[in-house]
Amino acid sequence: MSPRTRPSATKPTVPAKSVAPVESAVPAKSAVPAKSRPKPKPASRRRKPGPEQAARAWARRLDARRPGLVDFVLGRLAEANGRPEWAPRLDPVSELVLTILSANSADTNAEVAFESLRNAYPSTPPLTHASAEPRELPGWGGRGLPDLPAPDWSAVEAAPLAELTDVIRPGGMANQKAPRIPAALSALRAGGGDYSLQFLAAKPPTEARDWLAAIPGIGKKTASVVLLFSFGTPLMPVDRHVLRVSQRIGLVPPTADPDEAHEIYQAMLAPERMYEAHVSLITHGRRTCHAQRPDCEHCPLAPRCRYFDPKAE
């Protein structure tokens, strides 16, 4: 047979469709049901600490890096201004209403508004033997208030809003504060049965604070002021003076807000030092550590103040 007619040795190509699939001993991934495949573990994220945990962590760092700072501050302020001892200022409901009136207003203006409430809604006829001379109130920035009966709170709660607004107008921001006063009085009556805060005295400090702060218009600072000065409840109110002094010294972070500073002090101070710390720091802020042009030259805290010396220990 000639080469032309010799059959080719190459095998004919088998069509692809006729080739039987080769079975693998290992199943393909796609053959495994989706439910049986283990889900990849999400990357672990570090949880942001809660307010109380963050406050405790700050207190520990401060004690490690600047030991004895709290004792130094309170000791020096006690030497300069005396060590304050707790005593009730007003009856608790008057304390609450006065604190509402003082929000974003000078304490002297709040006093005028409170006296206006007494005159407009007297609870009893004027007492002939009562002194009209103001009594100094610890931790208060005004002249003080005379020892006179509280207003008739039922009359205050029932007063027309427009009338009540005009009565407290001398205190400033009357349109915002007027609705808060009857709302607070109504909440007290609902919670305790009358116009009284006495039922809060038996509660744990933070529980009493949170109950009071749940009333519209009453924040953590207002609730803490009322409970501290009414019952000696170990809470640390942080207003603008306390916050300013605390940040400058370095007792709290420079970016801390009042609520964060409150939690830090709760973690940093023994309960029996809350009142002393609040009154001492607020007094120092009013007398020496002013917002503008603080009197650092005569400040007893200057040696350890980060505002005066950024490297102070």
PLY file of the C-alpha trace (Angstrom):
ply
format ascii 1.0
element vertex 313
property float x
property float y
property float z
element edge 312
property int vertex1
property int vertex2
end_header
0.00 0.00 0.00
1.32 3.33 -1.00
1.81 6.18 1.54
-1.12 8.04 0.01
-3.55 5.22 0.69
-2.07 4.17 4.09
-4.53 4.89 6.89
-3.39 7.51 9.34
-2.14 6.33 12.74
-3.81 9.28 14.46
-6.94 8.31 16.34
-10.09 10.17 15.44
-11.07 12.95 17.85
-13.88 11.99 20.17
-16.54 14.70 20.50
-16.51 16.41 23.90
-20.10 15.58 24.60
-19.42 11.89 24.37
-16.67 12.01 27.03
-17.96 10.78 30.33
-17.11 13.06 33.26
-14.43 11.74 35.54
-15.69 11.40 39.07
-13.42 12.92 41.70
-12.85 11.26 45.02
-13.14 14.66 46.73
-16.46 16.47 46.33
-16.26 19.93 44.87
-16.84 22.85 47.24
-19.99 23.73 45.44
-21.38 20.29 46.26
-21.30 21.02 50.00
-24.61 22.47 51.20
-24.34 26.13 52.21
-25.70 25.44 55.70
-22.99 22.91 56.46
-20.10 25.23 55.52
-18.62 26.99 58.56
-19.09 30.76 58.46
-15.91 32.80 58.60
-15.38 34.41 62.00
-15.75 38.18 61.92
-12.69 40.16 62.80
-12.66 40.82 66.53
-13.47 44.42 67.40
-12.53 46.03 70.62
-15.60 47.17 72.48
-15.72 50.80 73.49
-15.80 50.97 77.29
-18.96 52.28 78.95
-18.96 55.56 80.89
-18.35 53.95 84.29
-15.58 51.70 82.99
-13.88 54.61 81.21
-14.14 56.71 84.37
-12.52 54.01 86.50
-9.72 53.61 83.95
-9.03 57.36 83.99
-9.00 57.42 87.81
-6.45 54.58 87.87
-4.17 56.28 85.34
-4.36 59.59 87.18
-3.45 57.96 90.46
-0.50 56.18 88.84
0.88 59.17 86.90
0.05 62.00 89.30
-0.23 60.39 92.72
-1.84 62.36 95.52
-3.33 65.01 93.21
-6.85 64.84 94.65
-5.56 65.11 98.22
-3.32 68.02 97.23
-6.18 69.94 95.58
-8.68 69.49 98.38
-6.05 70.11 101.06
-4.85 73.36 99.52
-8.38 74.61 98.96
-9.29 73.77 102.55
-6.29 75.82 103.73
-7.37 78.76 101.56
-11.14 78.76 102.09
-11.87 76.37 104.96
-13.17 72.82 104.71
-16.92 72.86 103.95
-19.19 70.72 106.09
-22.56 69.56 104.82
-25.73 71.24 106.01
-29.09 71.50 104.19
-29.61 74.82 102.39
-33.34 74.81 101.62
-36.21 72.36 101.73
-35.74 69.84 98.88
-38.53 71.10 96.61
-37.33 74.70 96.95
-33.83 73.45 96.16
-35.15 71.80 92.99
-37.08 74.84 91.79
-34.21 77.22 92.60
-31.82 75.01 90.64
-34.18 75.02 87.65
-34.32 78.81 87.83
-30.52 79.08 87.97
-29.91 77.14 84.74
-27.98 79.38 82.31
-28.67 82.37 84.55
-26.77 84.20 87.25
-27.56 82.92 90.73
-28.58 86.43 91.76
-31.24 86.46 89.02
-32.49 83.05 90.12
-32.88 84.40 93.65
-35.03 87.28 92.37
-37.23 84.84 90.43
-37.61 82.57 93.47
-38.58 85.48 95.70
-41.09 86.47 93.04
-42.62 82.98 93.31
-42.85 83.36 97.08
-44.65 86.68 96.73
-47.01 85.57 93.96
-47.94 82.22 95.53
-47.44 82.52 99.30
-47.95 79.33 101.29
-48.67 81.13 104.57
-49.17 84.74 105.68
-45.83 86.54 106.16
-44.23 85.71 109.49
-43.65 88.80 111.60
-40.67 87.26 113.40
-38.95 85.95 110.24
-35.84 87.77 109.11
-35.83 89.15 105.61
-32.04 89.20 105.61
-30.58 86.75 103.10
-28.80 83.71 104.47
-25.63 82.61 102.72
-26.01 79.30 100.91
-22.89 77.09 100.64
-21.79 76.53 97.06
-24.17 79.23 95.83
-23.04 82.24 93.84
-25.79 84.70 94.84
-26.47 86.76 97.94
-28.51 84.00 99.55
-32.17 83.74 100.51
-34.03 84.62 103.70
-35.49 81.86 105.86
-39.08 82.24 104.72
-41.73 79.62 103.93
-41.64 77.99 100.51
-44.18 79.02 97.88
-47.53 77.23 97.75
-46.50 74.52 95.32
-50.06 73.47 94.49
-50.80 77.05 93.44
-47.59 77.13 91.38
-48.47 73.89 89.60
-52.03 75.09 88.86
-51.00 78.58 87.71
-51.67 79.51 84.07
-48.47 79.14 82.12
-48.50 82.72 80.86
-48.92 84.00 84.42
-46.13 81.80 85.78
-43.85 82.91 82.95
-44.34 86.56 83.89
-43.71 85.82 87.58
-40.29 84.24 86.97
-39.29 86.51 84.09
-36.66 88.38 86.18
-34.66 85.15 86.36
-34.12 84.95 82.62
-35.18 82.37 80.03
-38.68 82.35 81.53
-40.33 80.85 78.45
-38.13 77.75 78.73
-38.16 77.40 82.52
-41.82 78.10 83.27
-43.14 74.79 81.80
-40.45 72.81 83.64
-41.53 73.90 87.11
-45.13 72.56 87.07
-43.91 69.47 85.19
-41.42 68.76 87.96
-44.02 69.39 90.67
-46.48 67.07 88.95
-43.84 64.33 88.70
-43.02 64.66 92.40
-46.69 64.42 93.35
-47.12 61.34 91.16
-43.98 59.67 92.46
-44.23 60.42 96.17
-47.85 61.32 96.77
-47.20 64.98 97.59
-44.75 67.78 96.93
-41.83 66.01 98.51
-38.51 64.49 97.55
-38.15 62.54 100.76
-38.82 59.20 99.08
-35.62 59.68 97.05
-33.47 59.89 100.19
-33.76 56.13 100.76
-32.80 55.16 97.19
-29.23 54.36 96.07
-27.51 57.57 94.85
-27.46 56.84 91.13
-30.99 55.43 91.17
-32.29 58.58 92.90
-30.36 60.77 90.47
-31.66 58.92 87.41
-35.27 59.11 88.68
-35.00 62.86 89.10
-33.10 63.36 85.83
-35.91 61.58 83.94
-38.18 64.60 84.56
-38.15 66.82 81.44
-35.83 69.78 81.87
-33.86 68.24 84.73
-30.43 66.90 83.83
-27.84 64.93 85.72
-26.23 68.06 87.17
-29.51 69.50 88.48
-30.51 66.17 90.01
-27.11 65.80 91.67
-27.24 69.34 93.11
-30.68 68.79 94.60
-29.83 65.43 96.17
-26.41 66.50 97.45
-27.62 69.67 99.15
-30.96 68.27 100.32
-29.88 64.91 101.75
-26.10 64.79 101.54
-26.42 62.09 98.86
-22.88 61.29 97.67
-23.06 62.69 94.14
-20.71 65.13 92.42
-22.49 67.91 90.50
-20.32 69.30 87.71
-21.23 72.80 86.53
-19.18 75.12 84.34
-16.99 76.28 87.23
-16.20 72.78 88.49
-15.54 71.56 84.93
-13.23 74.49 84.09
-11.14 74.09 87.26
-10.99 70.30 86.90
-9.81 70.45 83.29
-7.18 73.08 83.99
-5.69 71.15 86.88
-5.89 67.89 84.96
-8.28 66.06 87.27
-10.40 65.21 84.22
-9.47 65.03 80.52
-9.45 68.36 78.66
-12.22 67.08 76.35
-14.49 65.71 79.10
-18.06 66.97 79.17
-19.95 67.48 82.47
-21.51 64.01 82.43
-18.13 62.34 81.82
-16.53 64.44 84.56
-19.37 63.45 86.90
-18.64 59.75 86.31
-14.90 60.31 86.85
-15.49 61.98 90.20
-17.86 59.20 91.22
-15.01 56.74 90.56
-12.25 58.94 92.00
-13.74 60.26 95.25
-14.80 58.56 98.43
-18.51 59.21 99.11
-17.77 61.41 102.13
-15.64 63.76 99.98
-18.24 64.56 97.30
-19.71 67.56 99.10
-16.31 68.98 100.01
-15.01 68.55 96.45
-18.03 70.21 94.84
-18.18 73.22 97.16
-14.39 73.71 97.18
-13.99 73.52 93.40
-16.99 75.72 92.60
-15.83 78.33 95.12
-12.32 78.30 93.65
-13.76 78.72 90.15
-15.76 81.76 91.21
-13.07 83.45 93.29
-9.79 82.64 91.59
-9.90 80.39 88.53
-12.07 82.67 86.40
-13.02 81.77 82.86
-11.26 84.92 81.65
-7.97 86.05 83.22
-7.64 83.49 86.03
-5.63 84.75 89.01
-2.84 82.17 88.72
-0.44 84.37 90.69
-2.47 83.90 93.86
-3.73 80.38 93.15
-2.88 77.80 95.82
-3.11 75.04 93.21
-0.61 76.54 90.75
2.29 74.17 91.64
0.33 71.19 90.29
-1.93 72.89 87.74
-1.48 71.94 84.08
-2.94 75.26 82.96
-0.23 77.17 84.86
2.50 74.63 84.07
1.78 72.08 81.30
4.45 69.79 82.79
3.15 69.93 86.36
3.22 66.61 88.14
0 1
1 2
2 3
3 4
4 5
5 6
6 7
7 8
8 9
9 10
10 11
11 12
12 13
13 14
14 15
15 16
16 17
17 18
18 19
19 20
20 21
21 22
22 23
23 24
24 25
25 26
26 27
27 28
28 29
29 30
30 31
31 32
32 33
33 34
34 35
35 36
36 37
37 38
38 39
39 40
40 41
41 42
42 43
43 44
44 45
45 46
46 47
47 48
48 49
49 50
50 51
51 52
52 53
53 54
54 55
55 56
56 57
57 58
58 59
59 60
60 61
61 62
62 63
63 64
64 65
65 66
66 67
67 68
68 69
69 70
70 71
71 72
72 73
73 74
74 75
75 76
76 77
77 78
78 79
79 80
80 81
81 82
82 83
83 84
84 85
85 86
86 87
87 88
88 89
89 90
90 91
91 92
92 93
93 94
94 95
95 96
96 97
97 98
98 99
99 100
100 101
101 102
102 103
103 104
104 105
105 106
106 107
107 108
108 109
109 110
110 111
111 112
112 113
113 114
114 115
115 116
116 117
117 118
118 119
119 120
120 121
121 122
122 123
123 124
124 125
125 126
126 127
127 128
128 129
129 130
130 131
131 132
132 133
133 134
134 135
135 136
136 137
137 138
138 139
139 140
140 141
141 142
142 143
143 144
144 145
145 146
146 147
147 148
148 149
149 150
150 151
151 152
152 153
153 154
154 155
155 156
156 157
157 158
158 159
159 160
160 161
161 162
162 163
163 164
164 165
165 166
166 167
167 168
168 169
169 170
170 171
171 172
172 173
173 174
174 175
175 176
176 177
177 178
178 179
179 180
180 181
181 182
182 183
183 184
184 185
185 186
186 187
187 188
188 189
189 190
190 191
191 192
192 193
193 194
194 195
195 196
196 197
197 198
198 199
199 200
200 201
201 202
202 203
203 204
204 205
205 206
206 207
207 208
208 209
209 210
210 211
211 212
212 213
213 214
214 215
215 216
216 217
217 218
218 219
219 220
220 221
221 222
222 223
223 224
224 225
225 226
226 227
227 228
228 229
229 230
230 231
231 232
232 233
233 234
234 235
235 236
236 237
237 238
238 239
239 240
240 241
241 242
242 243
243 244
244 245
245 246
246 247
247 248
248 249
249 250
250 251
251 252
252 253
253 254
254 255
255 256
256 257
257 258
258 259
259 260
260 261
261 262
262 263
263 264
264 265
265 266
266 267
267 268
268 269
269 270
270 271
271 272
272 273
273 274
274 275
275 276
276 277
277 278
278 279
279 280
280 281
281 282
282 283
283 284
284 285
285 286
286 287
287 288
288 289
289 290
290 291
291 292
292 293
293 294
294 295
295 296
296 297
297 298
298 299
299 300
300 301
301 302
302 303
303 304
304 305
305 306
306 307
307 308
308 309
309 310
310 311
311 312
